[in-house]
Amino acid sequence: MLDIEQLKALHAAVDEGTFDAAARKLHITPSAVSQRIKALEHAVGRILLQRTKPVQVTDSGREVLRLARQIDALSRDTMRELGLDNEQGSLARISVAVNADSLSTWVLQVLADFTAEASFDFHLDDQDHTTDLLRDGSVMAAVTSAATPIQGCTSSRLGIMRYRPMASVEFCDRWFSDGVTAEALSAAPVVVFNRKDLLQDRYLRRKVGYPVAPPRHQVPSSAGFSDAVRLGYGWGLLPDLQSHESAETLIGFDPDFVYDVPLFWQQWKLSPPILVRIADAVAARAQEILPQSSA
């Protein structure tokens, strides 16, 4: 059995960054924090933290840290249910990793129904990378493209986020007047979300067949990305849920091409009851608005 106080020390050290800060949070001495973490490492037979500033979690430490965060979340939720929480009007703290397009087009609307019970900490990342945050215990749940549940989590299918290459009317007139050719795509500016955003590059590889490097505008905001495409900065792949809002000003310049990204909801197996209800609400809404099969 792992000691709860030792798990709390690990949790605090990672969240606060140093043993000194963890000690202040736990109202103990830095030496006590160090001793508890050493005892925890001895119990599991693994090094859990690198003693840097800030401290760094090892691979083994991530597994134990996730457990520490799960226990803390369940403990807080139980205290709240029993009316024993000392913080007046306190809310359950729910951390979720989600891709920007899902957050801006439908996830925020779903979770708004729970704001009387929970405060949300959203972590934005590409859907191919959100499980990294789930794996190290930074979040309790994630919208991800990974179907296989990571250790200690469950996975359920949500549906498909469908993307199409879009551009403004003026942009198409300027750059694609002779058609969407390899030559045109090699020169036409493109909008990307960030360096992890590979959707546009996948489209270019499929259509051009060889590496190209057109000018790029990096716009790390889902709404800003859509606005940049609408304003003619460049072309980009937009989700149907978003491009429908600008149907009068945007053109799907390659109507035969669609790119489907399957989405899944993964969450801790050891979850507070409110997260279970949130998962049900997310799944129900996804069934209503997301395609359930590929084009």
Secondary structure as GFF3:
##gff-version 3
##sequence-region A 1 295
A	DSSP	alpha_helix	4	16	.	.	.	ID=ss1
A	DSSP	alpha_helix	19	26	.	.	.	ID=ss2
A	DSSP	alpha_helix	30	44	.	.	.	ID=ss3
A	DSSP	beta_strand	49	50	.	.	.	ID=ss4
A	DSSP	beta_strand	56	57	.	.	.	ID=ss5
A	DSSP	alpha_helix	59	81	.	.	.	ID=ss6
A	DSSP	beta_strand	92	98	.	.	.	ID=ss7
A	DSSP	alpha_helix	100	102	.	.	.	ID=ss8
A	DSSP	pi_helix	103	107	.	.	.	ID=ss9
A	DSSP	alpha_helix	108	111	.	.	.	ID=ss10
A	DSSP	three_ten_helix	112	114	.	.	.	ID=ss11
A	DSSP	beta_strand	118	124	.	.	.	ID=ss12
A	DSSP	alpha_helix	130	135	.	.	.	ID=ss13
A	DSSP	beta_strand	141	144	.	.	.	ID=ss14
A	DSSP	beta_strand	153	168	.	.	.	ID=ss15
A	DSSP	alpha_helix	169	175	.	.	.	ID=ss16
A	DSSP	alpha_helix	182	187	.	.	.	ID=ss17
A	DSSP	beta_strand	190	192	.	.	.	ID=ss18
A	DSSP	alpha_helix	199	208	.	.	.	ID=ss19
A	DSSP	beta_strand	216	218	.	.	.	ID=ss20
A	DSSP	alpha_helix	222	230	.	.	.	ID=ss21
A	DSSP	beta_strand	236	239	.	.	.	ID=ss22
A	DSSP	alpha_helix	240	243	.	.	.	ID=ss23
A	DSSP	three_ten_helix	244	246	.	.	.	ID=ss24
A	DSSP	beta_strand	250	252	.	.	.	ID=ss25
A	DSSP	beta_strand	259	268	.	.	.	ID=ss26
A	DSSP	alpha_helix	273	289	.	.	.	ID=ss27
###
